[in-house]
């Protein structure tokens, strides 16, 4: 009987160590997945620098407003949603700024107000 007791106690230790190693491996995989997801969801600026998620200085906002054009000339094949995406001006705002605009029949050469 003495040999069976030794065998079961050594198996018990191995079992505890295996369970502990499995928990640690699971936590490690979870952390790895978290860091990979966070690396791909951070927004990068055009120059490769990280953008701030919240806030921003008033000076930066003023610079952005002055550097963006105030009009857009429609090219052949343009759509209102495509123009909105390209100029970062929402389509409803484009429609408000251009009351004579018919989104179904945009003509090449037509000038749209953006601001």
N, C-alpha and C positions, 0 to 999 in steps of 0.2 A: 503494500500500500504506500510505502514511503516514496517509491518512484513515481507513482501516478500523481501524488501531490506536487512533486517538483515540476512535473511536466505541465500540469494545469496552471501553476503559478507563473511559469515562464511564458506560456501562451497568453495568459492574461496581460502581462506586461507588454508583450508584442502587440496585442490588440489595442491597448490604450495608446501606445506610441503610434500605431497606424491610424487610429482615429484622430489623434492630435495632428499628425502630418496631413491628413485629408482636409481638416478644417483650415490649417494654415495655407495649403495649396489653394483652396477655394477663395479665401480672403485675398491671396496674391493675385489670382485671376480676376477677381472683381476689381481690385485696384488698377490692374493693367488695362482693363476695358474702360474704366472711368477716365484714365489719363489719355487714352487714345481718342475717346469721344470728345473730351475737352479740347484736345489739340486741333481737331477738325472743326469744332464749332466756334472757335474764337474768330472774330472778324478782323481781317487784315486790311490795312489801307492800301491805296494804289502804290505807294512807295515802299510797301513791305512792313511798315511799322504797325504796331497794334493800336487800334482805335479804342478810346475810352467808351465803356458801355453806357455810362450815365453822365449827364451834364455836358460840359464843354464850356469854354470861355465865350464871352460875347464877342470878343475880337475875332475868334475863329469863325463864328457864325456870320459876322459881317463880311469877312473875307470870302466865305463861300457864296454869299449872296451877290457880291460884286463880281466874282469871277465867272459866274454862270451867265449865259446869254439870256436876253430878254425876249427874243423871238426865235422861231423855228420855221424854216422853209421846207414845206412838204416835198418829198421826193416820190418818184413813181413807185407804187407798191406799198407805200406807208399805210399803216392803220393807226387809229387813235390809241389803241392799247400799246402798240409798238412805240409810238412817239412818247406816250406817258412813261413807259419803262426807260427809254433812252434818255429822256430829259429829267427824270425823277420828279415829275409833276403829275399828280393823280389825274386820271381821265375826267372825273367830275369837275375838277378845278379848271382843266383846259376848256371844258364846255361852258363854264361860267365866265371865263375870261374872253371867250370868243363866241358871243351869242349867235352870230350868223353862221356858225360852224355846223355842217351836217356831217356827222361821223360816218355815214354810209357812203357819201360821195366826196372824199378828199381829192383835191386836184393837185397835180404836181405843180410846184411853183407858188402855191398858196402859202401865205405867211401867217403863222399863228403866234399870238401873244402868250408868253410863258409866265410873266410876272404882272 
